[in-house]
Structure formats: C-alpha cells, structure tokens
Amino acid sequence: MKTLLLLLVVGVLCQNEVDTVEKLLADLKGASAVELTALNTDYTVSKNLKENIIFNLGKAYQEQNFLCASRDKSVSDRESDIDKTNKYIAYLQKRLVDNANRIQTLDTNRCTHSSNYIERVKNDNMTLRLIIFLRNSLQNLDNNQLNRYGAYVEKFLTMYKQAKISELVELAHEFADTMFIDWNQVTPSSQGNINTVKGQLIEMLNDMERYIREQIKNAQNLEIATGVTLADFKGAIDIENEQINYDLSSEQKNLIKLDEQLVQARLAAVNCREKGVALQQQQQRAIEDLKNEEIQYNKNKARLQEELNLFTDVYRIYSTQVGTSEDQFKQRVDDYVNDRKVDSYERSEYSLSDAVRKQVQHE
C-alpha cells in the first residue's frame, strides 16, 4: 500500500504536479500515524484482555488445586475409615472365636468337674458303707481285739484323707477276715472296759460319718452352684455373641458403602486433577498466544514506525528543498524514473529520490 502511494508521488512529480505532493505526503504521514496509533490501541486492549484471561486461568487453577486437595483428603479419609472398619471387623470376628473357645473350655471343665463330683460322691458313699460295716463289726470285738481295731480305724482315717479309696476297700476286707470273733467268748468282767472303748470308737466313726455326709452335701451344693454359674455365664456369652453378630453385620454393610464411596472419591480426585491440568494447559497456551501477539505487534509497530519516519523525512525534505528548487527536483525525479545518473546533484545530501528508492527496495 505504501509502495503504491510512493510510486503515486513519483508519478505525480513526473507529471509536473509538484504543488499537490505536499498534501499527499501529509496524508500519507497522517495515515501511518493513525495506523500506528490504532495498532497500539488494539494491542493494548488485546493485551489487557489476554492478561486478564491468563490471570483468571491462574486463579481458576489455584482454586482447582484447593479443590483437588479436598478431593485427595476425601480419598484419604475413606481409606482410613475402611482400615478402621476392617480392624473392627477383625476384632469382632476374633471375639466370636474367643467366646467359642471360652464356652468350649467351660464345658470341658464342667465335664471334668462333674466327673470328679460323681467319683467323689461314689467314693464317699462307699466310705459311708465301710463306716457302717466297721461300726457293726465293733459290736463283736473283745478287749484284745480292740487294739488292733483301733489301729485299723486310724489307718482307715488316714487313707480316707489321702483319698485312697481302693486301699480302704482292701482294708475293710482285711478287717473282716481278721477281726471277726465269737461274741460268746467275751467275759462279763471285761465287758465294762470293752464297752467304754467301743463307745469311743463308735463316736469316732459317727463323727467321721457326719463329716462325710456334710462333704457330700457341700459337693452337691457346689455342683448345683457351678451348673447355675456356668449356665449364667454361657447365657451372657450368647447375649454378647448376638450383639457381636449384629455389629458385625452392620460393619460389613458399612464396609461395602465405604468401598463404593472410595471408588467415587478416587474418580472425583482423578477428574479434578485432569481438570487442573487442562486449566494449566489453557493458561500456558494463553501465555504463548500473548507472546506471539507481542512479537507480531513489535514487527508491525517497527514497520509502521519506519514508514512514518520515512514519510516524515520525505515531507521535511520536500518542504525545505523541493519547494525552492522545483525545476531541479522535477529533473531529479525524471532521472530517477528513467534510471539515469544524476551528476549535477550532490550525493552527499539526502534527496527525495534516495528516500523513495530505499522505501521501494525495502518493500
């Protein structure tokens, strides 16, 4: 455009219409100035707009990062909840196993205790029968046999304390074999001492019988109390197991929900990060676009500034030199158009033809 206008200037000069050139140069100079001003204005507006876009994208990216941090925390919280729930479920399951083992142990101990109780009662009843046998046998003993009888009774008591029931039975058989006498051989003179000793021995056997019967009663009471206590304890464990099973079912359902929430939380976190990356990429493209626009602006500005400077120089030269030597300037223009060498012009001075030539060559 500017090249055509310059050629138009040359053409006008060639047609000896020098009087219109000054106005044409002023128009060209003004047009370049207006175009440069418009370029600066448009660039300023565009730059402000794009800088605002870059700022908003940066702000959005920062807000997105805060949101993503919240999403990541949600994932971490769900993972923590799942870990705690799994540990609690494991605890409840272990508690059920422990309770089952406790009941098994109690049942085993109960069986052992019952077996011991039955054996003890059986032995005590056998001992009672032995006591009755000894007490009845005492009626047939004479004075000489009482010493041996007393030794048997003492040994009998010792064996009972040591729970040697089988030996007690053997002792009773031995006693029956060796201590049986004919009561008719006992003389009346010895009957008084015999009765006294017999009374003492009978009282000793009676005390032992009362003690054994009391032991049997206590063992029965203990057996009943143990059974009631065991039943109560097992009932308490059953109640606890019911609560554990209820809690276990609830926690397992809750675990399913937490797993679903974790999947959603992770998906939301991934989407959030992807959106953040997209915002960052948009901002980077906006920055690159602004840089490219700045580069193009600087090129266009330099070009327009160069044109403005050129027209300013041409206008100055025309105003100061051409107006005072119009004929000479026309000849110089003709020489320039015809590409003839102008010897009469001083090349050391800046001329309009030089300016036009340089602009045409630049274009």
Order of alpha helices (4+ residues) and beta strands (2+ residues): alpha-alpha-alpha-alpha-alpha-alpha-alpha
